């Protein structure tokens, strides 16, 4: 029997699917609806000194017929009084004692401020705390959010302040708006974090209206950078999760987020080291009921793989993720076109001829029928033809045995340096 129950930094949940701190977790009404729909946990929309939000706030990037391929927002933390939020958290936890409620927190980088808010939220029964060091807009301009999250010393110091008084696990939410996220992840661990979560939203401008010349979104004709999320950011988020998961100095569980839209995305994040996932944009796009498919899909997948728990999946691909210098230079794959499936649209030929290695020939058979064929001796196995091909199975990437031993760039350079040293 497959069991989706998880334990994350000592926090147990009915399943690994949490709602991220965002508009969907803005009130007790919403979080309770989410739990009724089947979500395992929710990170309450960030608490702090209530602010005023602007109108309008959201924008979306659609691509090639797919709506909300990316999502942009300039909304800030809660604009509801702290007392109201705390009352609703207590009510929600009382009604759903087995579901996870995490309080997302953001205050000025002052020890007394952190101590005060931690004590107040823990008094109402939250299961853990998530320190929001990632908000890229609005709050960052006030010295909080990403402004703190981009400074390793501030991440470590503020995490330490929270750990001085916290009685529940502390999760540090990291900003992707930094050169190397592992640096701040290490700082969070040094400050005593029990876990890290990533990624928060990416600095962005969704677009410009070419008729009015206003930014999208705009507030009375003025625009500002916002936070980007949704399916388009998944590759960026997945890389950052993987980099932290393979870093021995980031020795705490990871909660992964950033473009998780279905159970397959969740599996990818877990394989790359995330112990659970957080979802926002997909819920905003499709509603809370999407979690039903997520749970069913993950459960069926685990069963097909012969696994009984989510924990058996976590990190299984981390050792396969390395640096470019560790890749085998002698590995050889080539493209092969299946003439039975190919529809002769010529997209592969055009892509290869114009932008790759000119190794797909347009030929004619004895009857005069045109067909495409790859000159395998010139193919570098770049995958471009199979990527642009509109027909599944029309182009296969085939591994060739070339009789050469494995040789990485690092090994090659070490060998060259060794020869140079001997000659010297």
Order of alpha helices (4+ residues) and beta strands (2+ residues): beta-beta-beta-alpha-beta-beta-beta-alpha-beta-alpha-beta-alpha-alpha-beta-alpha-beta-beta-beta-beta-beta-alpha-beta-alpha-beta-alpha-alpha-beta-alpha-beta-beta-alpha-beta-alpha
